[in-house]
């Protein structure tokens, strides 16, 4: 399993254990493995059963309840693009895009271009 997949796997298990507890998490995983389970069909049935506008309202409510998450992602993207442009204009620092993202997340933008 690659690093990205492992991270998603671990985060998923953490969410399940936090919300269901260890025993019910194990039961849930057993059910998924035992039954023929089509996630896409399951989600399609869920969304098809929603009333008109219900999904849009839920998405808007989520956005209002989590404004920092949306703003932070856009802000990091904007900062990263600005720094990448500056890097193209100056001598490259040799940093990868991932290293730049870490610098921005940690609030160390001043260290990106050397």
C-alpha positions in Angstrom: 0.0 0.0 0.0 1.4 3.4 -1.0 1.8 6.2 1.6 -1.3 8.1 0.4 -3.5 5.1 0.5 -2.2 4.2 3.9 -2.9 7.7 5.2 -6.5 7.5 3.9 -6.9 4.0 5.4 -5.7 5.2 8.8 -7.9 8.3 8.8 -10.9 6.2 7.9 -10.3 3.8 10.7 -9.8 6.7 13.2 -13.2 8.2 12.1 -14.9 4.8 12.4 -13.4 4.0 15.8 -14.2 7.5 17.1 -17.8 7.5 15.9 -18.7 3.8 16.3 -16.2 2.4 18.9 -13.9 -0.5 18.3 -16.5 -3.3 18.4 -18.9 -1.7 16.0 -16.1 -0.6 13.7 -15.0 -4.3 13.4 -18.6 -5.3 12.8 -18.9 -2.7 10.1 -15.7 -3.8 8.3 -17.0 -7.5 8.6 -20.2 -6.5 6.9 -18.5 -4.7 4.1 -16.2 -7.7 3.5 -19.0 -10.3 3.8 -21.6 -8.6 1.7 -21.4 -7.8 -2.0 -21.2 -4.0 -1.6 -21.3 -1.5 -4.4 -20.5 1.9 -2.8 -21.4 3.8 -5.9 -24.8 2.2 -6.1 -25.3 2.8 -2.4 -24.5 6.5 -2.6 -26.6 6.9 -5.8 -29.6 5.5 -3.9 -28.9 7.9 -1.0 -28.7 10.9 -3.3 -31.7 9.9 -5.4 -33.8 9.7 -2.3 -33.0 13.3 -1.3 -35.7 16.0 -1.9 -35.1 18.8 -4.4 -32.6 21.3 -3.0 -31.8 19.2 0.1 -28.2 18.5 -1.1 -27.6 22.2 -1.9 -28.9 23.2 1.5 -26.7 20.6 3.3 -23.6 21.7 1.3 -24.3 25.4 2.1 -24.8 24.6 5.8 -21.5 22.6 5.8 -19.7 25.5 4.2 -21.0 27.9 6.8 -20.1 25.5 9.7 -16.5 25.0 8.3 -15.4 28.3 6.8 -11.8 28.0 7.9 -11.3 24.7 6.1 -12.5 26.1 2.7 -10.7 29.4 3.1 -7.4 27.8 4.2 -7.3 25.6 1.2 -7.9 28.4 -1.3 -5.5 30.7 0.6 -2.8 28.1 0.5 -3.4 27.5 -3.2 -3.2 31.3 -3.9 0.0 31.6 -1.8 1.6 28.6 -3.5 0.9 29.9 -7.0 2.3 33.3 -6.0 5.5 31.7 -4.7 5.9 29.4 -7.6 5.6 32.4 -9.9 8.3 34.2 -7.9 10.5 31.1 -8.0 10.2 31.1 -11.8 11.3 34.7 -11.9 14.2 34.2 -9.5 16.8 31.6 -9.1 15.0 28.3 -8.0 15.5 27.3 -4.4 15.4 23.6 -5.3 12.3 22.9 -3.2 9.6 20.7 -4.4 5.9 21.7 -4.5 5.3 19.5 -1.5 8.0 21.2 0.5 6.5 24.6 -0.4 3.1 23.4 0.8 4.5 22.5 4.1 6.2 25.9 4.5 2.9 27.6 3.7 0.9 25.4 6.1 3.4 26.1 8.9 3.3 29.9 8.2 6.9 30.1 7.0 6.4 31.7 3.6 9.4 33.9 4.2 11.6 30.8 4.0 10.4 29.6 0.7 12.5 31.8 -1.6 16.1 32.0 -0.6 
